[in-house]
Amino acid sequence: MQNESLIIMVGGASSRMKRSLQTANLDEATKNAAQKLHKSLIPLGDDGKPLLFYLIRNAVQAGYKHVYLITSKENEGFKDVVGDQQSNNKYQGILVHFAIQEIPEGREKPLGTADALEQCMEQYPELKSKTFTVCNGDNLYAIGALEDLRQPRKASNALISYSSEGLRFSDERIAKFALMDISSEGFLKGIIEKPEQNRVNDYRDSTDALRVSMNIFSFLGSDIYPYLKNCPIHPERKEKELPVAVRNMVEDNSESVYCIPRSEYIPDLTSAEDIKLFEI
């Protein structure tokens, strides 16, 4: 297994971030930048570099050779950072390619993360037969986590299972993430969104830890592609969601996704208040 490609999903509208700007304790310059830019492009810390810069830097240090950015058509901000070519932009010693998530006719918003990855794989068909890593663009994943997903493992597909304690988020915030149900052999049994409070302890693993999905996966393209294409639309959010595609793959093959445990803090840009807490 050779995994040299990282797919970063940055096509969302940053709606939650923009809504929270009104009450955030930030200076006006930062608020203006956050209002205009995708959250992965907001200048952060003393250096003023965006999260995307640091995420790609970590990918380079973890040994990746290619980055695919899934964006909307309105992606001029990303082109200003990594290059204005559709593919093979040289940035930080890595090749960066753009995949555009088209919005289906009759919709105002994209069709979700499973659709985003499906469209990326259709625009770059070589991914359908390769192993690659997929992650969100608003989290700064550690070099070690990105390296872990390049290592040999017990299954063709994998994801990082984070200890809830290591994430250092409040219980309220943890409750908004998805918990993972993991077999004693380390295979994913299920991803549970917002479990009932009285059921939370049912999902502790063999180390007595609650494991949280922060949406960083590694897939074999030929395994995941059919589940992206056939992913059902969520009845409430009206989107095709990547965790649902993964859940369906696990239901068909109980040993298709291996869970790699880690315990660490992940800088996260969900809301405007996260900007001032961001430490690089």
ABEGO torsion letter per residue (X at the ends): XBBABBBBBAABAGAAAAAAAAABBBBAAAAAAAAABBAAABBBEAAGBBAAAAAAAAAAAAGBABBBBBBBABAAAAAAAAEABABGBBBGGBBBBBBBBBBBBGBABBAEAAAAAAAAAAABAAAAABBBBBBBAABBBBAAAAAAAABBBABABBBBBBBAAAAGBBAAAAAABBBBBBBAAGBBABBBBGBBAAAAAAABBAAGBBBBBAGBBBBBAAAAAAAAAABBBBAAAGBBBAAAAAAAAAAABAAABBBBBBBBBBBBBABAAAAAABBX
